[in-house]
Amino acid sequence: MTAAAENGATLATLMHMAGHSTSAAAQRYQHATLEYSRRVAAAMDASAGPLLAKRRGDQRVSQTVAKEGRPPKGPSGQRT
């Protein structure tokens, strides 16, 4: 059941496949795996990466403004 769940089977599908009448019974036979946890973490990193990079950039701008009283220079040498 774990492999089916890792490949996108819904709880209802798992219940049907295993002949379980309750969700508790179906969930009892699902187990966390290291490989699946890594795949989920990688997908989260990929989707959050651009947002985190933007936030880090915003923090750097805020820190520079607080420290120097002006925004940092961009790649073209102009103030951002």
PyMOL CGO cylinders between C-alpha atoms (Angstrom):
from pymol import cmd
from pymol.cgo import CYLINDER

trace = [
    CYLINDER, 0.00, 0.00, 0.00, 2.90, 2.35, 0.67, 0.3, 1, 1, 1, 1, 1, 1,
    CYLINDER, 2.90, 2.35, 0.67, 4.09, 2.11, -2.93, 0.3, 1, 1, 1, 1, 1, 1,
    CYLINDER, 4.09, 2.11, -2.93, 0.60, 2.82, -4.25, 0.3, 1, 1, 1, 1, 1, 1,
    CYLINDER, 0.60, 2.82, -4.25, 0.29, 5.86, -1.98, 0.3, 1, 1, 1, 1, 1, 1,
    CYLINDER, 0.29, 5.86, -1.98, 3.71, 7.12, -3.07, 0.3, 1, 1, 1, 1, 1, 1,
    CYLINDER, 3.71, 7.12, -3.07, 2.55, 6.94, -6.66, 0.3, 1, 1, 1, 1, 1, 1,
    CYLINDER, 2.55, 6.94, -6.66, -0.52, 9.07, -6.07, 0.3, 1, 1, 1, 1, 1, 1,
    CYLINDER, -0.52, 9.07, -6.07, -3.26, 6.66, -4.97, 0.3, 1, 1, 1, 1, 1, 1,
    CYLINDER, -3.26, 6.66, -4.97, -5.89, 8.39, -2.90, 0.3, 1, 1, 1, 1, 1, 1,
    CYLINDER, -5.89, 8.39, -2.90, -7.02, 7.02, 0.44, 0.3, 1, 1, 1, 1, 1, 1,
    CYLINDER, -7.02, 7.02, 0.44, -10.27, 5.87, -1.14, 0.3, 1, 1, 1, 1, 1, 1,
    CYLINDER, -10.27, 5.87, -1.14, -8.32, 4.00, -3.83, 0.3, 1, 1, 1, 1, 1, 1,
    CYLINDER, -8.32, 4.00, -3.83, -6.08, 2.39, -1.23, 0.3, 1, 1, 1, 1, 1, 1,
    CYLINDER, -6.08, 2.39, -1.23, -9.10, 1.33, 0.78, 0.3, 1, 1, 1, 1, 1, 1,
    CYLINDER, -9.10, 1.33, 0.78, -10.68, -0.22, -2.30, 0.3, 1, 1, 1, 1, 1, 1,
    CYLINDER, -10.68, -0.22, -2.30, -7.48, -1.98, -3.39, 0.3, 1, 1, 1, 1, 1, 1,
    CYLINDER, -7.48, -1.98, -3.39, -6.88, -3.52, 0.03, 0.3, 1, 1, 1, 1, 1, 1,
    CYLINDER, -6.88, -3.52, 0.03, -10.52, -4.24, 0.83, 0.3, 1, 1, 1, 1, 1, 1,
    CYLINDER, -10.52, -4.24, 0.83, -10.51, -2.05, 3.92, 0.3, 1, 1, 1, 1, 1, 1,
    CYLINDER, -10.51, -2.05, 3.92, -13.76, -0.58, 5.18, 0.3, 1, 1, 1, 1, 1, 1,
    CYLINDER, -13.76, -0.58, 5.18, -12.17, 2.16, 7.31, 0.3, 1, 1, 1, 1, 1, 1,
    CYLINDER, -12.17, 2.16, 7.31, -9.52, 4.75, 6.64, 0.3, 1, 1, 1, 1, 1, 1,
    CYLINDER, -9.52, 4.75, 6.64, -7.76, 3.76, 9.87, 0.3, 1, 1, 1, 1, 1, 1,
    CYLINDER, -7.76, 3.76, 9.87, -7.20, 0.25, 8.55, 0.3, 1, 1, 1, 1, 1, 1,
    CYLINDER, -7.20, 0.25, 8.55, -5.85, 1.54, 5.23, 0.3, 1, 1, 1, 1, 1, 1,
    CYLINDER, -5.85, 1.54, 5.23, -3.54, 4.04, 6.93, 0.3, 1, 1, 1, 1, 1, 1,
    CYLINDER, -3.54, 4.04, 6.93, -2.17, 1.35, 9.23, 0.3, 1, 1, 1, 1, 1, 1,
    CYLINDER, -2.17, 1.35, 9.23, -0.45, -0.25, 6.24, 0.3, 1, 1, 1, 1, 1, 1,
    CYLINDER, -0.45, -0.25, 6.24, 1.12, 2.92, 4.91, 0.3, 1, 1, 1, 1, 1, 1,
    CYLINDER, 1.12, 2.92, 4.91, 4.60, 3.75, 6.10, 0.3, 1, 1, 1, 1, 1, 1,
    CYLINDER, 4.60, 3.75, 6.10, 6.88, 6.72, 5.68, 0.3, 1, 1, 1, 1, 1, 1,
    CYLINDER, 6.88, 6.72, 5.68, 9.94, 6.01, 3.56, 0.3, 1, 1, 1, 1, 1, 1,
    CYLINDER, 9.94, 6.01, 3.56, 13.19, 7.91, 3.37, 0.3, 1, 1, 1, 1, 1, 1,
    CYLINDER, 13.19, 7.91, 3.37, 13.15, 8.00, -0.45, 0.3, 1, 1, 1, 1, 1, 1,
    CYLINDER, 13.15, 8.00, -0.45, 9.65, 9.48, -0.60, 0.3, 1, 1, 1, 1, 1, 1,
    CYLINDER, 9.65, 9.48, -0.60, 10.52, 12.01, 2.10, 0.3, 1, 1, 1, 1, 1, 1,
    CYLINDER, 10.52, 12.01, 2.10, 13.49, 13.08, 0.01, 0.3, 1, 1, 1, 1, 1, 1,
    CYLINDER, 13.49, 13.08, 0.01, 11.33, 13.45, -3.11, 0.3, 1, 1, 1, 1, 1, 1,
    CYLINDER, 11.33, 13.45, -3.11, 8.82, 15.58, -1.20, 0.3, 1, 1, 1, 1, 1, 1,
    CYLINDER, 8.82, 15.58, -1.20, 11.61, 17.74, 0.27, 0.3, 1, 1, 1, 1, 1, 1,
    CYLINDER, 11.61, 17.74, 0.27, 13.19, 18.22, -3.18, 0.3, 1, 1, 1, 1, 1, 1,
    CYLINDER, 13.19, 18.22, -3.18, 9.84, 19.26, -4.66, 0.3, 1, 1, 1, 1, 1, 1,
    CYLINDER, 9.84, 19.26, -4.66, 9.30, 21.73, -1.83, 0.3, 1, 1, 1, 1, 1, 1,
    CYLINDER, 9.30, 21.73, -1.83, 12.79, 23.16, -2.32, 0.3, 1, 1, 1, 1, 1, 1,
    CYLINDER, 12.79, 23.16, -2.32, 12.17, 23.56, -6.04, 0.3, 1, 1, 1, 1, 1, 1,
    CYLINDER, 12.17, 23.56, -6.04, 8.88, 25.38, -5.54, 0.3, 1, 1, 1, 1, 1, 1,
    CYLINDER, 8.88, 25.38, -5.54, 10.05, 27.53, -2.62, 0.3, 1, 1, 1, 1, 1, 1,
    CYLINDER, 10.05, 27.53, -2.62, 13.51, 28.33, -4.01, 0.3, 1, 1, 1, 1, 1, 1,
    CYLINDER, 13.51, 28.33, -4.01, 12.54, 31.40, -6.06, 0.3, 1, 1, 1, 1, 1, 1,
    CYLINDER, 12.54, 31.40, -6.06, 10.44, 32.78, -3.20, 0.3, 1, 1, 1, 1, 1, 1,
    CYLINDER, 10.44, 32.78, -3.20, 13.24, 32.26, -0.68, 0.3, 1, 1, 1, 1, 1, 1,
    CYLINDER, 13.24, 32.26, -0.68, 15.77, 33.89, -3.02, 0.3, 1, 1, 1, 1, 1, 1,
    CYLINDER, 15.77, 33.89, -3.02, 13.47, 36.89, -3.43, 0.3, 1, 1, 1, 1, 1, 1,
    CYLINDER, 13.47, 36.89, -3.43, 13.00, 37.16, 0.33, 0.3, 1, 1, 1, 1, 1, 1,
    CYLINDER, 13.00, 37.16, 0.33, 16.74, 36.94, 0.91, 0.3, 1, 1, 1, 1, 1, 1,
    CYLINDER, 16.74, 36.94, 0.91, 17.22, 39.71, -1.62, 0.3, 1, 1, 1, 1, 1, 1,
    CYLINDER, 17.22, 39.71, -1.62, 14.58, 41.83, 0.09, 0.3, 1, 1, 1, 1, 1, 1,
    CYLINDER, 14.58, 41.83, 0.09, 16.30, 41.27, 3.44, 0.3, 1, 1, 1, 1, 1, 1,
    CYLINDER, 16.30, 41.27, 3.44, 19.64, 42.38, 1.98, 0.3, 1, 1, 1, 1, 1, 1,
    CYLINDER, 19.64, 42.38, 1.98, 18.03, 45.54, 0.63, 0.3, 1, 1, 1, 1, 1, 1,
    CYLINDER, 18.03, 45.54, 0.63, 16.41, 46.22, 4.00, 0.3, 1, 1, 1, 1, 1, 1,
    CYLINDER, 16.41, 46.22, 4.00, 19.70, 45.61, 5.84, 0.3, 1, 1, 1, 1, 1, 1,
    CYLINDER, 19.70, 45.61, 5.84, 21.60, 47.93, 3.49, 0.3, 1, 1, 1, 1, 1, 1,
    CYLINDER, 21.60, 47.93, 3.49, 18.99, 50.67, 3.82, 0.3, 1, 1, 1, 1, 1, 1,
    CYLINDER, 18.99, 50.67, 3.82, 19.09, 50.35, 7.61, 0.3, 1, 1, 1, 1, 1, 1,
    CYLINDER, 19.09, 50.35, 7.61, 22.89, 50.36, 7.67, 0.3, 1, 1, 1, 1, 1, 1,
    CYLINDER, 22.89, 50.36, 7.67, 23.69, 52.91, 4.95, 0.3, 1, 1, 1, 1, 1, 1,
    CYLINDER, 23.69, 52.91, 4.95, 20.43, 54.83, 4.68, 0.3, 1, 1, 1, 1, 1, 1,
    CYLINDER, 20.43, 54.83, 4.68, 20.08, 54.01, 0.98, 0.3, 1, 1, 1, 1, 1, 1,
    CYLINDER, 20.08, 54.01, 0.98, 19.31, 50.99, -1.20, 0.3, 1, 1, 1, 1, 1, 1,
    CYLINDER, 19.31, 50.99, -1.20, 22.25, 48.95, -2.55, 0.3, 1, 1, 1, 1, 1, 1,
    CYLINDER, 22.25, 48.95, -2.55, 23.56, 49.41, -6.06, 0.3, 1, 1, 1, 1, 1, 1,
    CYLINDER, 23.56, 49.41, -6.06, 22.26, 46.98, -8.65, 0.3, 1, 1, 1, 1, 1, 1,
    CYLINDER, 22.26, 46.98, -8.65, 24.38, 45.20, -11.28, 0.3, 1, 1, 1, 1, 1, 1,
    CYLINDER, 24.38, 45.20, -11.28, 24.35, 48.29, -13.51, 0.3, 1, 1, 1, 1, 1, 1,
    CYLINDER, 24.35, 48.29, -13.51, 25.69, 50.45, -10.70, 0.3, 1, 1, 1, 1, 1, 1,
    CYLINDER, 25.69, 50.45, -10.70, 22.39, 52.25, -10.26, 0.3, 1, 1, 1, 1, 1, 1,
    CYLINDER, 22.39, 52.25, -10.26, 20.47, 52.32, -7.02, 0.3, 1, 1, 1, 1, 1, 1,
    CYLINDER, 20.47, 52.32, -7.02, 17.65, 49.79, -6.80, 0.3, 1, 1, 1, 1, 1, 1,
]
cmd.load_cgo(trace, "trace")
